[in-house]
Amino acid sequence: MIAPTPSDIGRTVAYRDHPNTNPELGIVTSFDRFFVFVRYGADPHSRATKASHLEWAGSASSNRSRG
């Protein structure tokens, strides 16, 4: 889970809807008290995403390997 601040706009996040899924990377474009808005891949629009489903890309848990 992340807790973004205005300085985090533009940072890369990893989205997971379940702990055993591969992460989908995206860029934080904005946020409000309910959602973080993330642009995934080549999508021109941001998607509202729950902060509980996001981790900062490059964090240990977003890069964990699965066996």
N, C-alpha and C positions, 0 to 999 in steps of 0.2 A: 504494500500500500504506500502511496506517496501522499504528501501534503504540499502541493505546489504553492509557490509564491510568485509574484510578478516577474522576478528575475529568472524563473524556470521556463518561461515561454521561449520556445525554440529548442528546448532540450529533448533528447531522445528517450522514449519510454518503451518498455516491453509489456505487452498485453497478454494476459493469460486468463481464460475463462474457467480453467481447471488446472490444478497443480501439475498434472501429468501431460499437458499439451505443450507443443512447441510455442515459443513466444512469437508474437507478431510485433514488429517494431513500428513506431510512429513518432511524430513530432507534436509536442504540446503547442497548441495555438491559442488557447485561452482556458479559463476555468471559472466556475462559480461555486456556490456552496454545495451544490448537488452533484455536479459532474466536472470532469476534465475533458476538454475538447481536443481530440487528437486526430491528426491527418495521417492515415496509414497508406504506405506504398505510394502508388501513383494517383490515388484518389484525390480529386481536386477539392473535396469538401471534408471538413472535420466531422468526426462522430462523437457524440456524447458517450463517455465511458466512465464507469464507476471507478473512483480512486482505489478501491479495494482490489481491483483487477489489474492494477498497474504497478510496475516497479521501474526504477531508473535503470535504463540500459547500462550494462556494464557492472551492475551490482552483482555480488556473489550469487544471490538466489536467482537472478534472471539468466545467469550463465550456467547454472548447474547442469551436470550431465545426467542422462537417464540411462539405466542399464537394463 
